[in-house]
Amino acid sequence: MNDEDKKVKFKSLKEQISKGTYSAIKGMGFKYMTDIQSEVLPRALDGADIVATAKTGSGKTLAFLIPAVEVVVKSMENQQYPGTLCIIISPTRELATQSYSVLQDLISYHEGMTSTLIIGGESRQRQSAELSKGMHIVVATPGRLFDHMRTKEFDYKSVLCLVLDEADKIFQYGFEEDVKQIVNRLPKNRQTMLFSATQSERTDALVKSAMKDNIQSINTDEDDLRATVEGLKQGYNSKKKKAVVYCCKSFILEQYNNLFRQYVICETQFRLWWLDKLLKKTKNQKVMVFFSSCKSVEFHYEFFSKYCGASVLCIHGKMNQAERTSVITNFYNAEKVALFCTDLAARGLDIPAVDWIAQFDPPADTNEYIHRVGRTARGFGTTGNAVLLLRPEEKEFVSYLQEAKIYLDKYEMWDKLSNLQPKLDKALEDPDFQKLAIEAFEGYIRALEVRKLKHVFNILTMDMDALAKSFGLKEKPEVDIRVGFSKKHRPRKRMAAMLEAQNETKHRKM
């Protein structure tokens, strides 16, 4: 029996879904269900409350959109549709936009079914006007949705279905209180579906408060031995100059994927030079490079685009919505380009044919690692490459990943790196660029400060001069790294300052 024979066809749902929805699924080119879809859809279509845990790229968007559409279909057939009937909440504008785009394809065969996208960065007045018409399905980010719920124009008293997508990320982005308020305002007699890549105490608390007692819990990862593609141990053969799969076993993520995961240790001051080499090696490919702060994204984008002539784009949370949408569209359509980004781009976005994921700044934890590398190897039979850059002091992060059953092989460091200092010196003649370099330096430290793995990401033992050089700076700038932190972090900052002062005193005496 081949693998396709084991997969469940969408055709098996014909008795549970409307003709319009089934026609739309066929029109979208889907024949077989993914694991999460085959587990969720039969139960969700029966009206059950669902809590589903699945890896990124598992196909969960259709797993919640199809039941949501069918809720509206049934209400329209019974002529019971005053106001909005279904709300889908996503943590980011990009993810909400993507879900909304898929929704448009799914409802294309349903005459009279309406939907709207409610996100920040767009006209509140226009959104309010659309909501006042009683749009059947609302796809939204939490903050903007709650804003509209406090107005008279938005009638949500008839909501029959609530979907919380990437629930763990909703909390991480600080929308916990908004979501609580939204849930409390909605009708109690509704279907609720919660999708998350990970479970935590906060998601468990939300489940208890937002859902019925009879919950259908689904975890398509529970039998996996590894957190990303099963049965793959990857490495890089420096002599043959190609990736080698040492052990391979079929696994369905969304389709069959081959993901080559590696790490490289690089001295702090040469990190920028290493990235320059990577961009040259992958200039004919599609690459995503992850950074830990918005300022770091801006600094590296400015330097490589303006002073190195590299083909790069950038996206981060401080850009307005029009800019972010434009960048994602350009990256989506490009065949070869590098996208510099924060973790804003780590979740949900389904970008075709991404060849490389470079984690220039390491992720905060295993969950972020999984979501970052999940941006590549997303198609049938496709391959992807993921490389994690670490400073020598951070090499224990590899062991931390291994404890979570994420196995990486060491990527051979290149023998020769181009000296970028002349270009950096020229760039730093511009006062605005020099200011940006200092802000990026500061942003890097602040991002490390809030990491939980203090034994791996330790700013107390960090060589600040070497770090400054990695941003092109000749010496460590005078930056008060305590600024911008909550009080609970300041004692550690004061200790760092004291240790630094003691070290400087020692050097002067010597």
N, C-alpha and C positions, 0 to 999 in steps of 0.2 A: 504493500500500500504506500503510495507516495504522499508527500506532505499536503498536496492540495486536496486529496481525498479525506484528510483528517479535518480540514477546515470547514466551518459552517457557512453556508451560503445565505445571503440576504433573502433569497427566494423563500427560505423557511419561515420568514416573518410575514408573508403575504396575507395571512389571516388576521394579523394583529395591526397592520398598518394600512393606511389608505392608498388608493391607486396613485394619487398624485405624489405621495412621498416615495412610493416604490419606483415610479417612473423617474423621479428626480435622482434617486440613488443610482439607477441604471445609467441615466444621462451623465452622471459624474464619473462613471467608469468603474464603480465598485461592484464586485461580484461576490467576494468572500469577506467575512467578518474577521476582525482581529480578535485576540483573546478577550480583551476587555469588552468589546462590543457584543460578542456571543454570550458573555456572562451577564452583562448589564441589561441589554435591550429586552429580552423576554420578561424580565421582572419589572423593569421600569415601565414598560408598556401596559403592564397589569396594574399600574398605579402605586407600586411599592416605593417606600422611602429607601434611598440608596446611599451607602457610604462606600466609595470605591477608591482603592489605592492602586495606582499603576504607574509604570515608568514613563518618562517623557517619550513622546513619539509613539504612544501605544494606540492611538486612534480614538481617544476618549471624546473628542469634540463631537463626532457623530453619535457617540453613545449617549450624550445628553441632549443633542439637538433634535434627534428623531423623536424621542418621547415628548419633548416640549412642543414640537409641531403637531403631534397627534392629539395633545391636550386641546390645542386650539381647534383642530379639525372637528373633534367631537362637540365642542361648545358651539361652533358655527352650525353644525348639523342640527343641534337642538335650539338654535337661535338664542343662545344665552351667552352673549359676549358684551356686556356693558363694561367699558374700561379695559385696562390691561389684564391679560390672562396669565402671562408667563414672564418672569424676570430671570435673566442670566447675568451673574456677577463675575467679572474677571478682575485680577489685581492690577493689570497694566492696560494702558490705552492700546498698545500694539496687540496684545492678546485679545482684547475685546474687539478690536477692528477685524482681526483675523477670524474670530468666531462669527462675527456678523457677516463677513464675506461668504463663509461657508453656508450660513443660514440663508442667504439670498438665493444660492443655488438650490437649496433644499425646498424652499417655498415657491420656486419658479413655476411649478405645476398647480399651485393652489390659488385660484382666482379669488381676489378679495382679502387674502391674508396680508396683514400689515406688520411692519417691524420698524424699529428705530435704534440708532446707536447713540448712547448718552455717555460721553466722556469729557474729561477736562480739556481745555484748550480750544473748545468750540463754542459757538454762540449759545448762551443760555436762553436767550429770547427765542431763537429758532427751535431749540430743544423743547422749551416749554410749550410752544405752539403745536409741535408734533404730539407731545404727550397729552395735550388737552383733547386731541382727536380720539384718544383711546386706542393707541397702537396695541395690537395683539401681543407682540413679543418685544420686550425691551432688553437689549444687551447693554450693559453699563459697567463702569468702574464704581467702586463703593462711595467715594466722596461726592462725586457729582450726582449720583443717584439719590443719596440722602438729602442733598440740597433741594432737589426737586420734590422729594416726598414731604417737605415742609411747606409746600405751596398748595394752593387750592386747585391749580390747573391739572395736577396729576392724580387721576383716580386709580388707586391700586386696591380698592376694597374687594375686587373680584378675582384677585390673583389665585390661580389654582396650582401653579407650579413655580418653584424657586430652585435655581441651580447655582451652586457655589463652585466655581472652577478654580483650581490651584489654591485651595483653601489655606494651605500652609503658607503660601506666599502672601496671601491677603493679610495675615497677621504680621509677617515679617516687614511689610511695607507700612505698618502702623494704622491699618484700617479696622482694627478689632472693635473699637467703640462704634464706628459707623455701621459695621455689620450687625452688631448687637441691636442697635436702634432700628435698623431696617427689618430684621427678623421679628422684633417685637411689634412693629406696626402692621405687618402683613397678616392676613387671615390665618387662623390656626388650622382650619380644615383645608390643607393644601398638601401637595406632594413636594417633597424636598429631596434633592440629589446633591451630594457633596463629593467632589472629586479632588484628590490630593496625591502628590507623589510620596509624601511621608505623613506619618501620624505623630501627634504630640499631645501633651496635656491640654493645650489650648484648642486644638481641633476636636479632641474628645469632649471638652466642655461645650463647644459649639454644637456638637451632635446631640448632646443631652438637652440643650435648651431649644434647639431649632427643629428637632425631628420627633416623629412618633416613636412609641415604645417598640413597635414591630419594625425593626430596621433590617434591611438586607445588606450585610457586609460582604464586600467582594475585594479580594486581594489577588491579582494575577501574578504577583511576584513571590508569593509565599513559598513556592517550591524551588525557586531559583537558588543556585549556589553562589551566584555572583550578581553584583548590583547592576552591571551593564551587560553587554552581549555575552551570553552563556558559552562556556567552553573555549573561549579564545584566550590564548596567552601570546601576547605580541612582543616583537622585538625589532631591532633594527640592525641589520648586518652591514657594518661599515665597509667591509671588503667588497661585497657585491653591490653596495649602494642601493639596496631595495628592502622593502619591508618583508619579513618572513613570518608566516603563521606556523607556530610550532605544534599546536594542537587545536583541532577545529571540530566543532560539532554543531549541527543545525540548531538554530534557535529562532523563534518568531518574536521580534520586538514589535515592529509594525509589519515588516517583511523581513527577508533574510539580509542581515547586515554583517559586514566585516569592518571592525573598528580597530585600528592600530593605535594602542595607547602607550605613550612613552613619557619619560621625564629626562631633564637635562640639568646638570649642576653648573652654574655659571658664577664666576666671581662678580660681586656686586657692581663694581665700577664698569664692567664690560657688558652689562645687561642690554644697554641701548645698541651696542655694536652687534650683539647676537641677534637682536630683532632685525637690524638692518640686513644681516646675512640671510635670515629666514625669508624676509620679504623679497629679496633678490632670487632666492631659490624657488619661490612659489609665485613669481610674477605672472605666470600664465595660468594661475589657478585662483579659486575662490577661497578666501581665508577670513576667519573671524579671530580677532585678537582681543582678549579680555584684560581689562585693567580694573584696579580697585577703587578708583575715584574719578569723578567727572573732570577735574582739573588735569589729571594724568592723561586722560583720553585727549583732552584739548591740546596739551603740550606735545604729545607724540604725534598727533595728527598735524599740528602746525609745522613741526620740524620735518617730518617725512614728506609732506605734501609740498611745502614751500622751499625747503633747502636740499631735499634729496630727490625731488622729482618722482616720488613714488605714487602709484595709483591707489589712493586710499580714501575711504569715507569714514565718518565718525557719527556716533549716536550716544547720547546719555540723557539722564533725567532732567537736566536743567535746560534742555532745548525746548522750544515751543512745539506744539503738536504738528503744525504744518511742516516744520523742518524735519521732525522725526518721521513723519509719514513719507516725505520726499526721499529721505535717505533709505528707508526700508524698501521703498519701491525701486529705487535705483540699484540697490544691492540684489534685490530679488531678480531683476532683469539682466544683471551683468553676468558675463561669462568668466571674467577674471578681474578681481579687485580685492582689496583687503578692507575689512570693516573693523575699525577700532571702536570698542564698546565697553560699557559697564555691564553688570549683571541684569540690567534692564532687558538685554537681548538674550538672556539665558533661558527664558521660559516661553514655551508655547509657540514661538514663531516657526513656521514651517517654510524654511528657505530652501529651494532646490539646489542640489549639486554643490554643497559646501565641501571643499576638499580637505581643508585644514582647520583645526581648532587649536589656537596657540593661547595658553593661559600665561600671559606675561607676568601677571601678578597672581599668585595662587589663590584658590577659592577659600572661603571661610571654613568650610566643612565638606563632608562627603556628598551631601545633598547638592550643594552648588557645583561640585565637580561633575556629578552625574548629569545635571541639567545643562551645563556648558557643553560637555562632549556630545550631548544628545542633539546638538544642532547639525551634526554631520552624520553620514551613513544612514540616511532616512528613506532610501528608496530600495526597490527590489534589486537584489544582487549588487548593490553599490558598496563602495569601500570608503573609508574615511580615516583621517590621521589626526591624532590629538597629542599634543606635546605640552608638558607642564614644565615651566621654567622655575627653578628654585635657587636661592642663594645657598652657599655651603651650610649656613646655620639652620636652614630649613629642611635639610634632607630627611629628618625624622618624619616629615609629613608623608613620605612614601610608605613608611611603616604604618602610619595612622590609616591611610587608605587601604592598606593590605588587611588590617583588622576588620575593615568593612567589606572584605572580599572583592576589592578593586585592585587588580594586579597590573603593574606597569613594568616595562622593561626600560633599561637605561639607553638613552639616545646618545650616540657618540658626539662629543663636542667637536666642532670644526677646528681644524688646526690654525687657520688664518682668518682673522676678522679685520675688516677695514677700519682704519683709524678715523673716527668721526669727529675728533676734536677740532680740526680746522673748520669744518662746517658749523659745529656748535659755537665756536668762537665768533664766527661771522654772525650767526643768528643772535647771539647774546649781545651784540652791539645795539640791537633794537631794545630799548628800555621795556617795551610791552612784552616782548618775548622773555626777557630776563625775569620780569615779574611773574609771568606764567610759569617759568621753570621753578621759581621759589614756591609758588602756590601748589604746584604739582608735588614738589618735595614734601611740603607740609601735609598735603592730602594723603600721600602715601603713608606717612607716619600715623596720621589719625585713623586711617583704615586699619592699620595693624593694632592700634591701641584697643580697639573694641573687639578684637578677635578673642575667642574663648581659649584657644590652644596657646597659652602664654609660654609654655616650654618650647614651642616651635617658633612662634612669632613673638620674639622678645625684644622690645625696643630698648631695654636697659643694657643689653650687651651688643647692640647694633653699632657697627662702625659708621657713624654719621658722615664722616668725611668721604668714605667710599660711596655711600648712598648719594651724597651731593654730586659726586662725579658722574653717577649714572644718569643724572639730569643735566649734565653738561657744565655744572657749576664747579669752579676751581676750588672753592672751599665751602664748608658748611655755612649756610646763611643763618643769621640771627633770627630765629623763629621761636615764638612762644607757643609750644605745642599744647599748652594747657588750654588755650583759648578755644571755646566751642565745645567743651566737654562738660558733662554733668558732674556734680560735685563728687560723686562716688569714684570717679576716675582720677581726681586731682591729687590725692595722696601718692599714687603711683607716679604721677608726673613730677611731683616735687622730689620724690626719691631719685628719679632719673636725672633731674637737674642737679641734685646734690652729688650724685656719683660722677656726673660729667665734670662738675666743678673740681672735685677731688682729683680726677685724672689730669685735668689741665694744670692744677697746682703741682702735681708730681712731675709732669713733663717740664715745667718751668724750672723746678729745683734741679732736675737732672741736667 
